[in-house]
Amino acid sequence: MVPVALAGTAVRLDPLRQEDAAALFAAGAGEPGIWTYLGRPAPRSAGEFAEYISFALTEQAAGRHLPWLTRSGLDGGAVGTTRYAHIDPANRSVEIGWTMLVADARRTAINTEAKLLQLRHAFDTLGALRVWLQTDERNARSRAAILRIGARFEGVHRRDRILHDGSVRSSAVYAITDQEWPDAAVRLERMLGRVVS
C-alpha cells in the first residue's frame, strides 16, 4: 500500500516520517494518558518516540501498516498519529487503529474528519469491503467515539494481548462494511456540519 497524504479542512494526514518524532513529543504525544490502552509505555523523550516511529515504518515496509502523522488543519502542527493496520488485500479488509491525539485535539473535528478521510480512502479508493476498529474494552471514551462514527459493535476478543505493564487486554471490535459505508459517510459529513443532499 502506497503512502498517501489525505487532506481535509480540520486535519491533514501526512505519511509518518522518522523526522516527526520531535514534533510529536513536543506537542504532548508522549503524555502517559494517551498510552494507557496502547500496549506500549509512553515515550519519555523524542528519541523513544523515534523508536515507536521506527516500528511503524518497519510494519509499513512489510505491508502490514500504513501510518500517518495527524496535523491540525488550522496551523499544520503535529497533534497525533493514526494508521491502517492488519492490511489484508486478499480479503479487502483493513483496520484503522493506533490512533492517538494530544489533549487539545480531542473532542474536536480533527478525529472525526481523520476517520472520514481514512474511511473514504479505504472504501472509495482502495475498494475495501470491511474497515474495522478495535480498542481496549475498558476504554469507554474510545468505544463511544467509534460508535459515534457509525461503526457497529461486533464483539470482544477476550484476553487477546498482554500490555507492557503485564495486564491482559480484551479488545472490543467494531466495523463498517462497504454496504454500510454510504450511510456512515453521510453521518460523518453531518457531524462535521456539512450539507449533505
GROMACS elastic network, one bead per residue, 0.5 to 0.9 nm:
[ bonds ]
;  ai    aj funct       b0    kb
    1    60     6  0.82398   500
    1    63     6  0.65412   500
    1    64     6  0.87726   500
    1    65     6  0.84702   500
    1    66     6  0.72172   500
    1    87     6  0.85414   500
    1    89     6  0.89561   500
    2    66     6  0.80123   500
    3    14     6  0.83577   500
    3    15     6  0.57421   500
    3    16     6  0.86935   500
    3    60     6  0.87651   500
    3    66     6  0.66181   500
    3    67     6  0.80070   500
    3    68     6  0.83774   500
    4    13     6  0.83226   500
    4    14     6  0.69120   500
    4    15     6  0.61728   500
    4    68     6  0.86625   500
    5    12     6  0.73147   500
    5    13     6  0.54969   500
    5    15     6  0.60837   500
    5    68     6  0.80516   500
    6    11     6  0.85723   500
    6    12     6  0.58819   500
    6    13     6  0.50207   500
    6    14     6  0.66410   500
    6    15     6  0.89192   500
    6   114     6  0.83479   500
    6   117     6  0.63276   500
    6   118     6  0.77097   500
    6   121     6  0.81928   500
    7    10     6  0.85899   500
    7    11     6  0.64311   500
    7    13     6  0.61846   500
    7    14     6  0.82210   500
    7    73     6  0.83317   500
    7   114     6  0.85906   500
    7   117     6  0.74386   500
    8    11     6  0.53590   500
    8    12     6  0.58230   500
    8    13     6  0.84838   500
    8    73     6  0.72693   500
    8   113     6  0.68735   500
    8   114     6  0.78288   500
    8   117     6  0.72938   500
    9    12     6  0.76006   500
    9    72     6  0.88413   500
    9    73     6  0.56508   500
    9    74     6  0.80554   500
    9   110     6  0.87546   500
    9   113     6  0.79767   500
   10    71     6  0.86464   500
   10    72     6  0.61751   500
   10    74     6  0.65872   500
   10   108     6  0.86428   500
   10   109     6  0.61074   500
   10   110     6  0.53741   500
   10   111     6  0.88326   500
   10   113     6  0.67769   500
   10   114     6  0.84212   500
   11    70     6  0.68983   500
   11    71     6  0.56498   500
   11    74     6  0.77718   500
   11    76     6  0.81419   500
   11   109     6  0.79642   500
   11   110     6  0.53138   500
   11   111     6  0.79871   500
   11   113     6  0.66275   500
   11   114     6  0.63827   500
   12    69     6  0.81755   500
   12    70     6  0.60986   500
   12    71     6  0.51313   500
   12    72     6  0.64783   500
   12    73     6  0.59063   500
   12    76     6  0.76379   500
   12   110     6  0.86562   500
   12   113     6  0.89791   500
   12   114     6  0.75199   500
   12   117     6  0.89999   500
   13    16     6  0.85246   500
   13    68     6  0.55682   500
   13    69     6  0.56032   500
   13    71     6  0.62117   500
   13    72     6  0.89637   500
   13    81     6  0.83586   500
   13    82     6  0.84046   500
   13   114     6  0.72264   500
   13   117     6  0.84749   500
   13   118     6  0.89198   500
   14    17     6  0.87013   500
   14    67     6  0.85384   500
   14    68     6  0.52571   500
   14    69     6  0.52014   500
   14    70     6  0.67226   500
   14    71     6  0.76029   500
   15    66     6  0.78955   500
   15    67     6  0.62275   500
   15    69     6  0.60394   500
   15    70     6  0.89577   500
   16    19     6  0.84489   500
   16    20     6  0.68920   500
   16    53     6  0.75851   500
   16    56     6  0.83678   500
   16    57     6  0.78547   500
   16    66     6  0.84829   500
   16    67     6  0.55806   500
   16    70     6  0.85707   500
   16    81     6  0.78490   500
   17    20     6  0.55372   500
   17    21     6  0.79423   500
   17    53     6  0.72759   500
   17    54     6  0.86991   500
   17    57     6  0.78179   500
   17    67     6  0.88524   500
   17    68     6  0.83138   500
   17    69     6  0.78259   500
   18    21     6  0.61165   500
   18    50     6  0.61514   500
   18    51     6  0.87697   500
   18    53     6  0.60314   500
   18    54     6  0.68025   500
   18    57     6  0.82115   500
   19    22     6  0.69587   500
   19    23     6  0.81064   500
   19    50     6  0.79038   500
   20    23     6  0.54486   500
   20    24     6  0.61761   500
   20    25     6  0.86432   500
   20    49     6  0.88683   500
   20    50     6  0.79290   500
   20    53     6  0.82848   500
   20    69     6  0.75464   500
   20    78     6  0.80751   500
   21    24     6  0.52684   500
   21    25     6  0.61272   500
   21    26     6  0.85359   500
   21    45     6  0.89846   500
   21    46     6  0.55098   500
   21    47     6  0.72951   500
   21    48     6  0.83708   500
   21    49     6  0.53518   500
   21    50     6  0.50565   500
   21    51     6  0.86815   500
   21    52     6  0.85677   500
   21    53     6  0.71192   500
   22    25     6  0.51972   500
   22    26     6  0.60028   500
   22    27     6  0.85040   500
   22    45     6  0.83143   500
   22    47     6  0.78284   500
   22    49     6  0.76309   500
   22    50     6  0.78886   500
   23    26     6  0.50989   500
   23    27     6  0.60430   500
   23    28     6  0.87832   500
   23    29     6  0.88680   500
   23    46     6  0.81695   500
   23    77     6  0.79919   500
   23    78     6  0.61492   500
   23    79     6  0.86920   500
   24    27     6  0.51364   500
   24    28     6  0.65820   500
   24    29     6  0.54193   500
   24    30     6  0.75975   500
   24    46     6  0.78468   500
   24    49     6  0.78159   500
   24    69     6  0.85469   500
   24    77     6  0.89347   500
   24    78     6  0.57769   500
   24    79     6  0.67433   500
   24    80     6  0.65034   500
   24    81     6  0.84509   500
   24   102     6  0.88157   500
   25    28     6  0.53650   500
   25    29     6  0.52042   500
   25    30     6  0.54190   500
   25    31     6  0.84350   500
   25    43     6  0.80445   500
   25    44     6  0.84411   500
   25    45     6  0.68170   500
   25    46     6  0.54588   500
   25    49     6  0.67788   500
   26    29     6  0.73638   500
   26    30     6  0.81568   500
   26    46     6  0.78327   500
   26    78     6  0.88781   500
   27    30     6  0.82270   500
   27    77     6  0.80925   500
   27    78     6  0.65510   500
   27    79     6  0.63708   500
   27    80     6  0.82724   500
   27   102     6  0.69537   500
   28    31     6  0.55458   500
   28    79     6  0.79908   500
   28    80     6  0.87134   500
   28   101     6  0.87942   500
   28   102     6  0.57481   500
   28   103     6  0.77459   500
   29    32     6  0.83841   500
   29    34     6  0.71171   500
   29    35     6  0.88294   500
   29    42     6  0.85495   500
   29    43     6  0.84521   500
   29    49     6  0.87938   500
   29    78     6  0.89677   500
   29    79     6  0.72425   500
   29    80     6  0.62338   500
   29    81     6  0.87163   500
   29   100     6  0.74281   500
   29   101     6  0.67903   500
   29   102     6  0.53623   500
   29   103     6  0.84937   500
   30    33     6  0.85291   500
   30    34     6  0.73643   500
   30    35     6  0.78386   500
   30    42     6  0.55155   500
   30    43     6  0.52558   500
   30    44     6  0.64642   500
   30    45     6  0.76013   500
   30    46     6  0.84890   500
   30    49     6  0.75753   500
   30   102     6  0.85372   500
   31    34     6  0.57965   500
   31    35     6  0.73493   500
   31    42     6  0.66759   500
   31    43     6  0.80637   500
   31    44     6  0.85729   500
   31   102     6  0.77564   500
   31   103     6  0.87555   500
   32    35     6  0.53793   500
   32    36     6  0.65808   500
   32    41     6  0.76216   500
   32    42     6  0.51244   500
   32    43     6  0.80395   500
   32    44     6  0.89044   500
   33    36     6  0.53782   500
   33    37     6  0.85386   500
   33    42     6  0.82193   500
   34    37     6  0.75977   500
   34    38     6  0.78081   500
   34    42     6  0.77417   500
   34   100     6  0.63251   500
   34   101     6  0.72788   500
   34   102     6  0.74556   500
   34   103     6  0.84686   500
   35    38     6  0.50085   500
   35    39     6  0.71920   500
   35    40     6  0.66570   500
   35    41     6  0.64652   500
   35    42     6  0.55218   500
   35    43     6  0.88372   500
   35   100     6  0.79378   500
   36    39     6  0.72631   500
   36    40     6  0.80539   500
   36    41     6  0.78464   500
   36    42     6  0.80858   500
   37    40     6  0.81119   500
   37   135     6  0.75859   500
   37   136     6  0.60541   500
   37   138     6  0.84417   500
   37   139     6  0.71931   500
   37   163     6  0.80573   500
   37   169     6  0.83781   500
   38    41     6  0.80443   500
   38    42     6  0.89828   500
   38    98     6  0.71359   500
   38    99     6  0.88722   500
   38   100     6  0.88261   500
   38   135     6  0.84818   500
   38   136     6  0.82115   500
   38   163     6  0.78361   500
   38   164     6  0.89294   500
   39   161     6  0.83046   500
   39   162     6  0.74343   500
   39   164     6  0.55054   500
   39   165     6  0.81599   500
   39   169     6  0.85898   500
   40    43     6  0.85606   500
   40   163     6  0.67688   500
   40   164     6  0.53271   500
   40   165     6  0.83396   500
   41    44     6  0.87309   500
   41   163     6  0.88547   500
   41   164     6  0.62693   500
   41   165     6  0.79522   500
   42    48     6  0.85795   500
   42    49     6  0.84763   500
   43    46     6  0.73854   500
   43    47     6  0.80680   500
   43    48     6  0.50271   500
   43    49     6  0.54098   500
   43    50     6  0.89037   500
   43    51     6  0.87568   500
   43    52     6  0.80548   500
   44    47     6  0.81040   500
   44    48     6  0.62825   500
   44    49     6  0.77077   500
   45    48     6  0.52232   500
   45    49     6  0.63709   500
   45    50     6  0.86351   500
   46    50     6  0.61235   500
   46    51     6  0.87765   500
   47    51     6  0.65599   500
   47    52     6  0.89413   500
   48    51     6  0.50466   500
   48    52     6  0.65963   500
   48    53     6  0.88358   500
   49    52     6  0.50371   500
   49    53     6  0.63439   500
   49    54     6  0.86273   500
   50    54     6  0.60859   500
   50    55     6  0.86928   500
   51    55     6  0.63809   500
   51    56     6  0.87645   500
   52    55     6  0.52406   500
   52    56     6  0.64591   500
   52    57     6  0.88316   500
   53    57     6  0.61427   500
   53    58     6  0.85179   500
   53    67     6  0.87607   500
   54    57     6  0.51182   500
   54    58     6  0.60835   500
   54    59     6  0.85975   500
   55    58     6  0.50802   500
   55    59     6  0.62594   500
   55    60     6  0.86010   500
   56    59     6  0.51620   500
   56    60     6  0.61987   500
   56    61     6  0.87601   500
   56    65     6  0.70021   500
   56    66     6  0.77880   500
   56    67     6  0.64606   500
   56    83     6  0.88116   500
   57    61     6  0.61270   500
   57    62     6  0.85733   500
   57    65     6  0.79590   500
   57    66     6  0.79876   500
   57    67     6  0.74423   500
   58    61     6  0.51097   500
   58    62     6  0.63556   500
   58    63     6  0.87908   500
   58    64     6  0.88941   500
   58    65     6  0.85833   500
   59    62     6  0.50902   500
   59    63     6  0.63762   500
   59    64     6  0.53256   500
   59    65     6  0.52577   500
   59    66     6  0.77480   500
   59    67     6  0.89121   500
   59    85     6  0.86711   500
   60    63     6  0.50646   500
   60    64     6  0.57337   500
   60    66     6  0.52891   500
   60    67     6  0.71903   500
   60    85     6  0.89277   500
   61    64     6  0.76703   500
   61    65     6  0.80627   500
   61    66     6  0.88193   500
   62    65     6  0.77315   500
   63    66     6  0.76672   500
   63    87     6  0.71597   500
   64    84     6  0.81473   500
   64    85     6  0.59064   500
   64    86     6  0.56567   500
   64    87     6  0.52539   500
   64    88     6  0.79698   500
   65    83     6  0.66566   500
   65    84     6  0.53173   500
   65    86     6  0.65672   500
   65    87     6  0.63581   500
   66    82     6  0.86606   500
   66    83     6  0.53146   500
   66    85     6  0.65909   500
   66    87     6  0.83549   500
   67    81     6  0.72334   500
   67    82     6  0.59406   500
   67    84     6  0.63454   500
   67    85     6  0.82375   500
   67    98     6  0.86507   500
   68    80     6  0.86829   500
   68    81     6  0.56386   500
   68    82     6  0.54335   500
   68    83     6  0.56260   500
   68    84     6  0.85762   500
   69    78     6  0.68975   500
   69    79     6  0.78903   500
   69    80     6  0.61799   500
   69    82     6  0.67554   500
   69    83     6  0.86117   500
   70    76     6  0.89266   500
   70    77     6  0.84041   500
   70    78     6  0.59592   500
   70    79     6  0.56544   500
   70    82     6  0.68505   500
   70   100     6  0.89176   500
   70   101     6  0.80613   500
   70   110     6  0.84748   500
   70   111     6  0.89723   500
   70   114     6  0.79303   500
   71    74     6  0.86074   500
   71    75     6  0.80565   500
   71    76     6  0.51833   500
   71    77     6  0.52571   500
   71    79     6  0.54814   500
   71    80     6  0.71038   500
   71    81     6  0.84834   500
   71   110     6  0.84869   500
   72    75     6  0.58499   500
   72    77     6  0.54430   500
   72    78     6  0.65534   500
   72    79     6  0.64005   500
   72   105     6  0.80005   500
   72   110     6  0.69885   500
   73    76     6  0.55745   500
   73    77     6  0.80510   500
   73   110     6  0.79658   500
   74    77     6  0.80355   500
   76    79     6  0.88479   500
   78    81     6  0.84017   500
   78   102     6  0.89060   500
   79   100     6  0.83554   500
   79   101     6  0.56962   500
   79   102     6  0.54801   500
   79   103     6  0.85992   500
   79   104     6  0.80834   500
   79   105     6  0.64764   500
   80    99     6  0.74231   500
   80   100     6  0.53109   500
   80   102     6  0.60558   500
   80   105     6  0.84189   500
   81    98     6  0.73585   500
   81    99     6  0.56451   500
   81   100     6  0.55369   500
   81   101     6  0.68119   500
   82    96     6  0.74460   500
   82    97     6  0.61334   500
   82    98     6  0.53767   500
   82   100     6  0.64957   500
   82   101     6  0.86350   500
   82   114     6  0.86043   500
   83    95     6  0.81732   500
   83    96     6  0.58615   500
   83    97     6  0.56364   500
   83    98     6  0.60685   500
   83    99     6  0.68407   500
   83   118     6  0.85997   500
   84    87     6  0.67841   500
   84    94     6  0.63498   500
   84    95     6  0.54381   500
   84    97     6  0.62126   500
   84    98     6  0.81317   500
   84   118     6  0.82332   500
   85    88     6  0.88061   500
   85    94     6  0.62177   500
   85    96     6  0.62196   500
   85    97     6  0.65016   500
   85    98     6  0.80404   500
   86    93     6  0.78902   500
   86    94     6  0.56472   500
   86    95     6  0.56642   500
   86    96     6  0.86142   500
   87    92     6  0.80787   500
   87    93     6  0.63564   500
   87    95     6  0.68102   500
   88    91     6  0.56628   500
   88    92     6  0.58070   500
   88    93     6  0.51431   500
   88    94     6  0.60066   500
   89    93     6  0.64572   500
   89    94     6  0.80158   500
   89   128     6  0.83940   500
   90    93     6  0.79234   500
   91    94     6  0.88961   500
   91   128     6  0.82467   500
   91   129     6  0.76455   500
   91   130     6  0.85874   500
   92   126     6  0.80663   500
   92   127     6  0.68808   500
   92   129     6  0.54554   500
   92   130     6  0.67828   500
   92   131     6  0.86945   500
   93   122     6  0.86462   500
   93   128     6  0.56204   500
   93   129     6  0.60062   500
   93   131     6  0.58048   500
   93   132     6  0.77855   500
   94   122     6  0.77374   500
   94   128     6  0.73747   500
   94   129     6  0.88017   500
   94   130     6  0.67197   500
   94   131     6  0.51124   500
   94   132     6  0.64039   500
   94   133     6  0.87636   500
   95   130     6  0.84541   500
   95   131     6  0.55182   500
   95   133     6  0.54882   500
   95   134     6  0.79761   500
   95   175     6  0.86152   500
   96    99     6  0.78502   500
   96   115     6  0.81167   500
   96   118     6  0.76225   500
   96   119     6  0.83657   500
   96   131     6  0.69731   500
   96   132     6  0.62520   500
   96   133     6  0.54023   500
   96   134     6  0.81188   500
   97   100     6  0.88240   500
   97   132     6  0.85026   500
   97   133     6  0.60791   500
   97   134     6  0.69832   500
   97   135     6  0.82554   500
   99   111     6  0.89197   500
  101   104     6  0.80423   500
  101   105     6  0.60139   500
  101   106     6  0.62338   500
  101   111     6  0.80222   500
  102   105     6  0.55932   500
  102   106     6  0.67184   500
  103   106     6  0.54736   500
  103   107     6  0.87561   500
  104   107     6  0.82752   500
  104   108     6  0.82823   500
  105   108     6  0.58263   500
  105   109     6  0.82346   500
  105   110     6  0.65152   500
  105   111     6  0.77844   500
  106   109     6  0.83583   500
  106   110     6  0.75633   500
  106   111     6  0.72048   500
  107   110     6  0.79700   500
  107   111     6  0.76195   500
  107   112     6  0.87466   500
  108   111     6  0.67036   500
  108   112     6  0.75442   500
  109   112     6  0.51887   500
  109   113     6  0.58785   500
  109   114     6  0.82873   500
  109   191     6  0.84365   500
  109   192     6  0.65760   500
  110   113     6  0.54174   500
  110   114     6  0.59931   500
  110   115     6  0.86497   500
  111   115     6  0.61448   500
  111   116     6  0.85700   500
  112   115     6  0.53116   500
  112   116     6  0.63112   500
  112   117     6  0.87802   500
  112   145     6  0.86494   500
  112   149     6  0.72247   500
  112   188     6  0.70241   500
  112   191     6  0.77800   500
  112   192     6  0.73926   500
  113   117     6  0.61143   500
  113   118     6  0.85466   500
  113   188     6  0.76467   500
  113   189     6  0.83835   500
  113   192     6  0.72522   500
  114   117     6  0.51350   500
  114   118     6  0.61735   500
  114   119     6  0.85235   500
  115   118     6  0.50553   500
  115   119     6  0.59069   500
  115   120     6  0.83066   500
  115   149     6  0.78908   500
  115   188     6  0.85821   500
  116   119     6  0.51664   500
  116   120     6  0.58888   500
  116   121     6  0.84460   500
  116   149     6  0.84348   500
  116   184     6  0.89132   500
  116   185     6  0.70087   500
  116   188     6  0.64621   500
  116   189     6  0.79490   500
  117   120     6  0.51632   500
  117   121     6  0.61073   500
  117   122     6  0.85521   500
  118   121     6  0.51860   500
  118   122     6  0.61038   500
  118   123     6  0.86427   500
  119   122     6  0.50209   500
  119   123     6  0.60237   500
  119   124     6  0.80311   500
  119   131     6  0.73282   500
  119   176     6  0.88942   500
  119   181     6  0.81816   500
  119   185     6  0.82675   500
  120   123     6  0.53473   500
  120   124     6  0.53607   500
  120   125     6  0.71463   500
  120   126     6  0.88876   500
  120   181     6  0.85599   500
  120   185     6  0.77651   500
  121   124     6  0.55107   500
  121   126     6  0.63029   500
  121   127     6  0.84164   500
  121   128     6  0.88748   500
  122   125     6  0.59019   500
  122   127     6  0.62773   500
  122   128     6  0.54460   500
  122   129     6  0.87161   500
  122   130     6  0.86916   500
  122   131     6  0.74148   500
  123   126     6  0.57714   500
  123   129     6  0.70379   500
  123   130     6  0.80669   500
  123   131     6  0.80953   500
  123   177     6  0.86919   500
  123   178     6  0.65434   500
  123   181     6  0.75216   500
  124   127     6  0.57069   500
  124   128     6  0.76916   500
  125   128     6  0.82306   500
  127   178     6  0.82772   500
  128   131     6  0.68959   500
  128   177     6  0.80113   500
  128   178     6  0.67048   500
  129   176     6  0.85456   500
  129   177     6  0.55678   500
  129   179     6  0.79807   500
  130   175     6  0.67474   500
  130   176     6  0.58829   500
  130   178     6  0.60556   500
  130   179     6  0.89732   500
  131   151     6  0.89213   500
  131   174     6  0.86331   500
  131   175     6  0.55977   500
  131   176     6  0.54193   500
  131   177     6  0.63098   500
  131   178     6  0.82105   500
  132   151     6  0.79083   500
  132   173     6  0.71609   500
  132   174     6  0.55760   500
  132   176     6  0.62943   500
  132   177     6  0.83695   500
  133   146     6  0.75146   500
  133   151     6  0.81301   500
  133   172     6  0.83940   500
  133   173     6  0.59156   500
  133   174     6  0.52061   500
  133   175     6  0.60288   500
  133   176     6  0.87302   500
  134   137     6  0.85640   500
  134   142     6  0.89460   500
  134   143     6  0.83235   500
  134   146     6  0.85679   500
  134   171     6  0.60781   500
  134   172     6  0.54455   500
  134   174     6  0.60897   500
  134   175     6  0.85580   500
  135   138     6  0.81554   500
  135   139     6  0.66969   500
  135   142     6  0.67617   500
  135   143     6  0.68483   500
  135   170     6  0.83792   500
  135   171     6  0.53305   500
  135   172     6  0.54425   500
  135   173     6  0.68549   500
  135   174     6  0.88065   500
  136   139     6  0.53686   500
  136   140     6  0.85417   500
  136   142     6  0.83799   500
  136   143     6  0.83603   500
  136   169     6  0.62024   500
  136   170     6  0.59038   500
  136   172     6  0.60584   500
  136   173     6  0.89548   500
  137   140     6  0.73156   500
  137   143     6  0.75942   500
  137   156     6  0.73654   500
  137   169     6  0.76164   500
  137   170     6  0.58289   500
  137   171     6  0.51725   500
  137   173     6  0.86508   500
  138   141     6  0.89185   500
  138   143     6  0.85443   500
  138   169     6  0.85830   500
  138   170     6  0.82495   500
  138   171     6  0.85336   500
  138   172     6  0.86594   500
  139   142     6  0.55413   500
  139   143     6  0.62322   500
  139   144     6  0.87452   500
  140   143     6  0.50656   500
  140   144     6  0.61145   500
  140   145     6  0.85923   500
  141   144     6  0.53039   500
  141   145     6  0.62767   500
  141   146     6  0.87689   500
  142   145     6  0.50341   500
  142   146     6  0.61776   500
  142   147     6  0.86884   500
  143   146     6  0.51964   500
  143   147     6  0.63445   500
  143   148     6  0.86015   500
  143   172     6  0.77584   500
  143   174     6  0.88427   500
  144   147     6  0.52070   500
  144   148     6  0.60752   500
  144   149     6  0.89121   500
  145   149     6  0.65698   500
  146   149     6  0.55115   500
  146   150     6  0.69999   500
  146   151     6  0.60217   500
  146   152     6  0.83433   500
  146   153     6  0.88987   500
  146   174     6  0.74576   500
  146   175     6  0.89941   500
  147   150     6  0.53268   500
  147   151     6  0.52300   500
  147   152     6  0.65633   500
  147   153     6  0.75646   500
  147   174     6  0.80064   500
  148   151     6  0.74114   500
  148   187     6  0.89315   500
  148   188     6  0.87364   500
  149   184     6  0.68940   500
  149   185     6  0.87215   500
  149   187     6  0.71732   500
  149   188     6  0.61847   500
  149   191     6  0.85352   500
  150   175     6  0.85985   500
  150   176     6  0.72669   500
  150   180     6  0.86247   500
  150   181     6  0.87371   500
  150   183     6  0.82241   500
  150   184     6  0.53464   500
  150   185     6  0.85893   500
  150   187     6  0.71865   500
  150   188     6  0.79369   500
  151   174     6  0.56833   500
  151   175     6  0.50129   500
  151   176     6  0.50221   500
  151   177     6  0.86591   500
  151   180     6  0.87552   500
  151   184     6  0.77985   500
  152   173     6  0.84770   500
  152   174     6  0.51353   500
  152   175     6  0.53917   500
  152   176     6  0.64692   500
  153   156     6  0.87310   500
  153   172     6  0.75229   500
  153   173     6  0.60890   500
  153   175     6  0.68084   500
  154   172     6  0.76839   500
  154   173     6  0.55232   500
  154   174     6  0.52437   500
  154   175     6  0.70581   500
  155   171     6  0.83907   500
  155   172     6  0.59225   500
  155   173     6  0.55692   500
  155   174     6  0.73974   500
  156   159     6  0.89343   500
  156   170     6  0.65595   500
  156   171     6  0.54121   500
  156   173     6  0.59349   500
  157   160     6  0.58926   500
  157   169     6  0.88891   500
  157   170     6  0.55949   500
  157   171     6  0.50842   500
  157   172     6  0.64577   500
  157   173     6  0.72973   500
  158   161     6  0.87137   500
  158   169     6  0.74965   500
  158   171     6  0.65436   500
  158   172     6  0.85217   500
  159   162     6  0.78528   500
  159   168     6  0.57492   500
  159   169     6  0.52127   500
  159   171     6  0.75361   500
  160   168     6  0.73408   500
  160   169     6  0.60738   500
  160   170     6  0.54845   500
  160   171     6  0.68579   500
  161   167     6  0.85968   500
  161   168     6  0.57834   500
  161   169     6  0.53242   500
  161   170     6  0.70204   500
  161   171     6  0.83982   500
  162   165     6  0.80620   500
  162   166     6  0.59290   500
  162   167     6  0.58535   500
  162   169     6  0.61185   500
  163   166     6  0.53642   500
  163   167     6  0.54304   500
  163   168     6  0.59947   500
  163   169     6  0.67157   500
  164   167     6  0.74023   500
  165   168     6  0.88288   500
  176   179     6  0.81024   500
  176   180     6  0.59886   500
  176   181     6  0.63626   500
  176   184     6  0.78751   500
  177   180     6  0.51466   500
  177   181     6  0.60386   500
  178   181     6  0.50240   500
  178   182     6  0.77141   500
  179   182     6  0.70925   500
  179   183     6  0.85369   500
  180   183     6  0.57852   500
  180   184     6  0.62716   500
  180   185     6  0.87446   500
  181   185     6  0.58931   500
  181   186     6  0.86141   500
  182   185     6  0.51488   500
  182   186     6  0.64599   500
  182   187     6  0.87424   500
  183   186     6  0.52201   500
  183   187     6  0.62295   500
  183   188     6  0.87263   500
  184   188     6  0.61808   500
  184   189     6  0.86146   500
  185   188     6  0.51730   500
  185   189     6  0.61770   500
  185   190     6  0.86122   500
  186   189     6  0.51199   500
  186   190     6  0.61583   500
  186   191     6  0.85794   500
  186   196     6  0.65447   500
  186   197     6  0.88068   500
  187   190     6  0.51991   500
  187   191     6  0.61898   500
  187   192     6  0.87431   500
  188   192     6  0.63155   500
  188   193     6  0.87668   500
  188   194     6  0.88450   500
  189   192     6  0.51257   500
  189   193     6  0.64860   500
  189   194     6  0.53504   500
  189   195     6  0.73937   500
  189   196     6  0.69062   500
  190   194     6  0.52929   500
  190   195     6  0.66745   500
  190   196     6  0.68542   500
  191   194     6  0.74857   500
